[in-house]
């Protein structure tokens, strides 16, 4: 797979965190030669976790620096993917600078936290926010990307980030469950629509993964107990999830479409 993606252009949403699947994916795709567009929400540096502050992390700009270190070109965009106008700007700018779109990784999601309450206590606007970013945002990006890929007539890859929470419901996770179940259904529908155009559509379903999103859980007994509940005895890494995404973006996965693929150390082995 050495530089297999040279000449390809990939958009990776939600790629501004030092410890995150988006950043890891953007860098992994860059290693194979793809030009990368990375989006983020323009986080306030005062809210950065300590490890980002220690290395003077600059959100998507630092991810772009890592991409360039791999010898690939990078473009950064501050984008709220739940806003149609901003998504339009994202794709217009990508075409202006790079001229094409071959790979879309829908990774952006609402922050962990306020949604993790019983349904009877779940604020309506929080539920809508989770769905807007994860589901509506992925829809908006996929719709435009698909149109571009069809016009290019050279195939393409759309990879949606779901979760094992898209296959098994849990208490106090209704919004997150609903969003990820929706992503898996959207993936199946879109894959059948685009198959004749040689555009594959898959979703990746991580279990517990070491990213900044899980920082609210802390690193104490709760974290240890979660790791012990995984048959392989540990949580996953952002690089491991990125490896799967990169495989799906490659020509090696040209006959894989409509799938929701678990990567969870054996924690969920069905569905």
Buried (B, 14 or more C-beta within 10 A) or exposed (E): EEEBBEEBBBBBBBBBBBBBBBBBBBBBBBBBBBBBBBBBBEBEEEEBEEEBEEEEBBBBEBBBEBBEEBEBBBBBBBBBBBBEEBBEBBBEBBBEEBEBBBBBBBBBBBBBEBBBBEEEEBEEEBBBBBBBBBBBBBBBBBEBBBEBBBEBEEBBBBBBBBBBBBBBEEEBBBBBBBBBBBBBBBBBEBBEEBEEBBBBBBBBBBBBBBBBBBBEEEEEEEBEEBBEEBEEEEBBBBBBBBBBBBBBBBEEBEEBBBBBBBBBBEBBEEE
